[in-house]
Amino acid sequence: MRLPDWLIYTLVALAVLGASLSRERAAAPPAPPPPDELEGALLGPVTPFDPTVIVDAPDTPFQPSSGTAFSIASDGRWLTARHVVEGCRQPALVVGGGRAIAADVRLAPRADIALLITQGGPPALPVAASIPLREGQRGFHPGYPQGRPGEVTTRLLGRETLKVRGRGARDEPVLAWAEVGRTEGLRGTLGGLSGAPTLDRQGRMVAITLAEAPRRGRVYTTAPDTLVLAIRGEQRPDEPVTGRAVTIDNYGLVADDLRRELRVAQVVCLST
């Protein structure tokens, strides 16, 4: 006796349904945000063929200047660029109201990085110095260009080698970024932005801002290779950190909040 077709189809459907219900259910995590349309290949390792940028360091005595620093530990650990504080007897962090807090300094031996130490500090920025970077990804640089609050946004171009001649001569791997936007009304030099964090779209610090090439429209930052070595162990794994998503529409507001909370602060030299 031949079974009716509808009965055969019903039995097959019930068998498939039973098999699917018996499987383990494991919900996948939410998908990550889509990559930026301009992001490209992962940034490769340092090579001898990276383009070279030559910088002449003056042999004259240290001249007081200002820069930017940011918190990486709430017990009083800050990062800035080494050249901002090198030669300064008493660097300090401006906290507003005409007041500044003196800081001790530890200079990285082979990189343009300095650690500032104070007695306590604000909440730390998330440090993601070893995450993979992609060519074309966007960076955000909040700080104090020209000694005033301001910020810049950039696109990652790739690796270069900074060849410093004169005082502190060295070859240092860096990242080159193309400037694509800045604070409205900010014109001219970005001097004073040195030491600022370079944030990714999740608000994580991925590099330290070091210098600019105005004619080329470029901003230079630390490379992961030197940054990871210079700050190893300075931010504990259990450090309470908070990051805020950053976009081209809100990066000015995010920068204002970071400065208001003193998570990004101005660095000055009180004496030489």
Residue pairs with C-beta under 8 A, 6 or more apart in sequence:
33 201
35 134
36 136
36 137
36 138
36 201
38 136
38 137
38 138
38 155
39 134
39 135
39 136
39 137
40 134
40 135
40 136
41 134
41 135
42 132
42 133
42 134
42 135
43 132
43 133
43 134
43 135
43 156
43 158
43 159
43 175
44 159
45 225
46 159
46 173
46 223
46 225
47 159
50 158
50 159
50 160
50 161
50 173
51 159
51 160
51 161
51 176
52 160
52 161
52 162
52 163
53 160
53 161
53 162
53 163
53 174
53 176
53 213
53 220
54 163
54 165
55 162
55 163
55 164
55 165
55 211
56 165
56 166
57 83
57 164
57 165
57 166
57 167
57 168
57 169
58 166
58 167
59 166
59 167
61 87
61 272
62 86
62 87
62 88
62 269
62 272
64 88
64 268
64 269
64 272
65 84
65 191
65 192
65 269
66 84
66 144
66 147
66 192
66 266
66 267
66 268
66 269
67 80
67 81
67 84
67 85
67 143
67 144
67 192
67 193
67 194
67 195
67 196
67 266
67 267
68 80
68 84
68 142
68 143
68 144
68 192
68 193
68 194
68 195
68 196
68 209
68 264
68 265
68 266
68 267
69 78
69 79
69 80
69 84
69 93
69 116
69 195
69 264
69 265
69 266
69 267
70 78
70 79
70 80
70 125
70 195
70 196
70 197
70 205
70 258
70 263
70 264
70 265
71 77
71 78
71 121
71 122
71 123
71 124
71 125
71 262
71 263
71 264
71 265
72 78
72 79
72 124
72 125
72 127
72 205
72 231
72 234
72 235
72 239
73 121
73 124
73 234
73 235
73 236
73 239
74 120
74 121
74 122
74 123
74 124
74 239
74 240
75 120
75 121
76 117
76 118
76 119
76 120
76 121
77 115
77 116
77 117
77 121
77 124
77 234
77 235
78 93
78 103
78 115
78 116
78 117
78 118
78 121
78 265
79 113
79 114
79 115
79 116
79 195
79 197
79 205
79 208
79 231
80 113
80 114
80 116
80 194
80 195
80 208
80 267
81 112
81 113
81 114
81 194
81 195
81 208
81 209
81 210
82 107
82 108
82 111
82 112
82 113
82 114
83 112
83 194
83 210
84 91
84 114
84 194
84 195
84 267
85 91
85 105
85 107
85 114
85 116
85 267
85 269
86 107
86 114
86 168
87 272
88 105
88 269
88 270
88 271
88 272
89 269
89 270
89 271
89 272
90 102
90 269
90 270
90 271
91 102
91 103
91 105
91 116
91 267
91 268
91 269
91 270
92 100
92 101
92 102
92 103
92 267
92 268
92 269
92 270
93 100
93 101
93 103
93 116
93 118
93 262
93 265
93 266
93 267
94 100
94 265
94 266
94 267
94 268
95 101
95 262
95 265
96 262
100 268
100 270
101 118
102 118
102 270
103 116
103 117
103 118
104 116
104 117
104 118
105 114
105 115
105 116
105 117
106 114
106 115
106 117
107 113
107 114
108 114
108 115
108 226
108 229
108 230
110 170
110 172
110 226
111 172
111 222
111 226
111 227
111 229
111 230
112 162
112 172
112 208
112 210
112 222
113 208
113 222
113 226
113 227
113 230
113 231
114 195
115 230
115 231
115 234
116 267
121 262
122 261
122 262
122 263
123 240
123 241
123 242
123 261
123 263
124 235
124 239
124 240
124 241
124 263
125 197
125 199
125 203
125 204
125 205
125 241
125 243
125 258
125 263
125 264
126 202
126 203
126 204
126 205
126 241
126 242
126 243
127 204
127 205
127 231
127 235
127 241
128 200
128 202
128 204
128 205
128 206
129 205
129 206
129 207
129 224
129 227
129 228
129 231
130 224
130 228
131 200
131 204
131 206
133 156
133 175
133 206
133 224
134 156
135 156
135 157
135 158
136 155
136 156
137 155
137 156
137 200
137 201
138 153
138 154
138 155
138 156
138 180
138 200
138 201
138 248
139 153
139 154
139 155
139 156
139 177
139 198
139 199
139 200
139 206
139 207
139 219
139 221
140 151
140 152
140 153
140 154
140 198
140 199
140 200
140 246
140 251
140 254
140 255
141 151
141 152
141 153
141 154
141 193
141 196
141 197
141 198
141 199
141 209
141 219
142 151
142 196
142 197
142 199
142 251
142 254
142 255
142 258
142 259
142 264
143 150
143 151
143 192
143 193
143 195
143 196
143 197
143 209
143 255
143 264
143 266
144 150
144 192
144 193
144 196
144 266
145 152
145 183
145 186
145 189
145 190
145 191
145 192
145 193
146 186
146 188
146 189
146 190
146 191
146 192
147 192
147 266
148 192
149 183
149 255
149 256
149 259
150 182
150 183
150 186
150 193
150 255
151 182
151 183
151 251
151 252
151 255
152 179
152 181
152 182
152 183
152 190
152 193
152 219
153 179
153 180
153 181
153 182
153 248
153 251
154 177
154 178
154 179
154 180
154 198
154 219
155 177
155 178
155 180
156 175
156 176
156 177
157 175
157 176
157 177
157 178
157 218
158 175
158 176
159 173
159 174
159 175
159 176
159 223
160 173
160 174
160 175
160 176
160 220
161 171
161 172
161 173
161 174
162 171
162 172
162 173
162 174
162 210
162 211
162 220
163 171
164 170
164 171
164 172
172 223
172 226
173 223
173 225
173 226
174 210
174 220
174 221
174 222
174 223
175 207
175 220
175 221
175 222
175 223
176 218
176 219
176 220
177 198
177 218
177 219
177 220
177 221
178 217
178 218
178 219
179 212
179 217
179 218
179 219
181 248
182 190
183 252
189 212
189 214
190 212
190 214
190 219
191 212
192 266
193 209
193 212
193 219
194 209
194 210
194 211
195 208
195 209
195 267
196 208
196 209
196 264
197 205
197 207
197 208
197 209
197 264
198 205
198 206
198 207
198 208
198 209
198 221
199 205
199 206
199 246
199 254
200 206
200 246
201 245
201 246
201 247
202 243
202 245
202 246
203 243
203 244
203 245
203 246
203 254
204 243
206 224
207 221
207 222
207 223
207 224
207 227
208 221
208 222
208 227
209 219
209 220
209 221
210 220
210 221
210 222
211 219
211 220
212 218
212 219
212 220
213 219
213 220
222 230
235 241
244 254
244 257
246 254
255 264
258 264
259 265
